[in-house]
């Protein structure tokens, strides 16, 4: 079910999101949340709302790159550590990796293989937008492969028509705003 307890956050996301048609390629409608992050009241409300998704999480897995902004705020709010889930080639080896399909291509995500012990950690996965669900599903699989338990997934904006929620049915999933 979608989290909509903070109408200030959802109203701010609705009001401030900039939509870019045919970006990054024809047929894709890109939700730019940069204006939401730049507004201090909106950003604070969004981080607060995301933090309610799993208040007992001890690690926040934040997805490259906009998820980093959110994950840092949620981690500070919850007193949790933050795991940066990086795009391929951004971390020195050894890494754990997970490849997946995007709505407009393919990609690979990575985390350190031996620098961070995730065994038994309770992880909240945080990202900006849920579209087809490939990125978030790959992130969850990646942190689980490292021995962590994904306790919830949360996003700022969910694009319901793209059906990403179906790929994440095994996790509690919340969004600040669903369009």
N, C-alpha and C positions, 0 to 999 in steps of 0.2 A: 504494500500500500504506500501511497505517496505521503510524505510529511508535508503538512500545510498548516502547522500550528503557528507559524510566524508570518502573519499577513504582511507585515512590514517588509520582510525579506522577499516574499513572493511578488509583492507589488513593485518593489525596487527592481527585481530581475525583469519583470514584464515591461516596466517603463524604460529601463536603461539598456537592455540588450539591443545591439545593432545587428541587423540581418544583412548579410552580403550574399546576393544571388550569384549563382554560377561561380562560386569560389570554394575550393581551390581549382575546380574544373567545372565545365558545363553540367548543369543539372543538379548540382549540390547547392543547398542553401546553408550557409555557414552562420552559426550563432556566435557572434563576437561579444564576449562578456567583459572585455577590457573596460568599458564605461562603468560596469558594476563594481569592478575591483578598484577603480580610481575614485569612486565616491566613498568617503570614509564611513558614512552612516550605513549605506547599503552593504559595504564590505563587512562591517562589523555584524550586521544583522544576518547576513548569509553565513558567516563563520559560526555564529552562535547557533543557527538552525542546523547546520551540518554536524555540529558537536553533539546534538541531541540524538543522533542516529545510533551511537554506541558509546555511552558515557563510561563504560568499563573497559574500553579498548586501551591497550598499553602501547600500541604502535599504529601509526597512521601511514598507510601506503599511498603515496601521492604520485599521480601519473604525469609524466613529462608532457608538457611544460606548464600549462596553466594550473594543473593540479598541484604543482609545487607551492603556488601562492596560497591556495586553499589549505593544503595539508599542513603547512607551517602554522597557520592561524589556528586550525583545529588542534594540532599537537600542543601548542601553547595553552589553549583553552582547557584541554583535558589533562595536561601534565603528562603527555605521552611523547614517545620518541617518533621521529619521522623517517620513513624509508622512501628515498627517491627512486621511483621506478623509471629507469632511463630508456631512451631510444637506443637502438643498436649502435655500438661503436663509441659510446660516450664514457664507458667505464673501462679501466684496465682489467685484464684477465687475472684470475679466472672469474667467469660470470655464469649465472644461471640464465637461460633465455627461453622465451616463449614467442613463437611466431603466430600471426593471426591475420584475418582478412578485415580490411576496412571497407566502408561503403564505396570507396574510390581507389582501392589498391590493397597492398599487403604491407605489413610492418613486423618488427620484432622488438620486444621489450626485454630489458635485462636488469638484474640486481647482482650485487657482489655474491660470489659463491662461498667465500670463506671469511670475509671481513666482518660480517654481522651474523650472529646466531639468532635465527628466528624460531628455533624449536620451541613449541608451546606458547608462543606469543599470540595474543588476541588482537587481530588486525582489523582496522576499519579502512576500507578502500575508498579513496576520495578522488573525484575528478570533476571537471566542469560540466560536460555535456554527455548525456546518454543518447546515442543515436541508434546504431544497429547492435551495440553491445559487445562488439569484438574486442575493443581495447580493455574494457572492464573485466570481461570474462578471462582474457589472457592474463591480466594482472592478478586476478584471484587464483588462477591455476599456478602462476609463477610463485606467489608467496606460499601457497599450500605445498608446492614441491620443495620448498625450503623448510617445511615442518611447522608452519604457522597455521592458525585457525582463522579463517575469515569470518568475523562475527557480524559484519554488515557492509553494505555498499551504499554510498550516497553521492549525489550529484546536485549541481545547482539547477540545471535545466534538462528535462527529459522531453525528447521529441517522440511522442507516443506513436505516431504513424509509421515510424521506422522499426518498431517492434523489438527494440533491444531488451526490454524487460523480460521477454521470454527466455533469453539466453542466460539470465541471472536468477531464475526461479528458486534455486536452492539457497539463496541468500536473502536476508531481510534487505530490502531496497527502499530508499527514500529519495525524494527529489524536492527541492525548494519550490520549483514550478514545473508543471507538465503542460506542454502545448501540443 
